[in-house]
């Protein structure tokens, strides 16, 4: 799981720098390792929303909520 954490941290750092497309790549890599983590879907959704890809972002947020309906991090 350290590799997932590392990917998420890199993605979050890129998000902070406004590099949303690059961040999205890291979140997608993390999802390849674990598609059952609602937080990973939420991170991907935030990156997509930041890129103006609203329909795709809603799909990610919905997937996050589908996995964990009470996910407090879902946007």
C-alpha positions as CSV (number, residue, x, y, z in Angstrom):
1,X,0.0,0.0,0.0
2,X,3.0,2.3,0.3
3,X,3.1,2.6,-3.5
4,X,-0.6,3.8,-3.5
5,X,0.2,6.3,-0.8
6,X,3.2,7.6,-2.8
7,X,1.1,8.0,-5.9
8,X,-1.6,9.9,-4.1
9,X,1.0,12.2,-2.4
10,X,2.5,12.9,-5.8
11,X,-0.9,13.6,-7.2
12,X,-1.9,15.9,-4.4
13,X,1.4,17.8,-4.7
14,X,0.7,18.3,-8.4
15,X,-2.9,19.4,-7.7
16,X,-1.5,22.0,-5.3
17,X,0.8,23.3,-8.1
18,X,-2.2,23.5,-10.5
19,X,-0.9,20.6,-12.6
20,X,-4.3,18.8,-12.7
21,X,-3.6,16.7,-15.8
22,X,-0.4,15.3,-14.4
23,X,-2.1,14.7,-11.0
24,X,-4.9,12.8,-12.8
25,X,-2.3,10.4,-14.1
26,X,-1.1,9.6,-10.6
27,X,-4.6,9.0,-9.3
28,X,-5.4,6.7,-12.2
29,X,-2.2,4.7,-11.5
30,X,-3.3,4.4,-7.9
31,X,-6.7,3.2,-9.0
32,X,-5.1,0.5,-11.1
33,X,-3.7,-0.9,-7.9
34,X,-7.0,-0.6,-5.9
35,X,-10.3,0.1,-7.5
36,X,-12.2,-0.5,-4.3
37,X,-10.9,2.6,-2.4
38,X,-13.5,5.4,-2.4
39,X,-10.9,8.0,-1.6
40,X,-9.0,7.2,-4.8
41,X,-12.1,7.7,-6.9
42,X,-12.7,11.0,-5.1
43,X,-9.2,12.2,-5.9
44,X,-9.7,11.4,-9.5
45,X,-13.0,13.2,-9.5
46,X,-11.4,16.3,-8.0
47,X,-8.7,16.3,-10.7
48,X,-11.2,15.8,-13.5
49,X,-13.4,18.6,-12.0
50,X,-10.4,20.9,-11.9
51,X,-9.9,20.2,-15.6
52,X,-13.5,21.1,-16.4
53,X,-14.4,17.5,-17.2
54,X,-17.5,17.6,-15.1
55,X,-19.4,14.6,-16.4
56,X,-16.4,12.3,-15.9
57,X,-15.8,13.8,-12.4
58,X,-19.4,13.1,-11.4
59,X,-19.0,9.5,-12.5
60,X,-16.0,9.2,-10.2
61,X,-17.8,10.8,-7.2
62,X,-20.7,8.5,-7.8
63,X,-18.4,5.5,-7.9
64,X,-16.8,6.7,-4.6
65,X,-20.3,6.9,-3.0
66,X,-21.3,3.5,-4.5
67,X,-18.3,1.9,-2.7
68,X,-18.9,3.7,0.6
69,X,-22.2,5.5,0.8
70,X,-21.3,7.5,3.8
71,X,-17.9,8.6,2.5
72,X,-17.2,11.9,4.2
73,X,-14.7,12.9,1.5
74,X,-17.0,12.6,-1.5
75,X,-17.7,16.0,-3.1
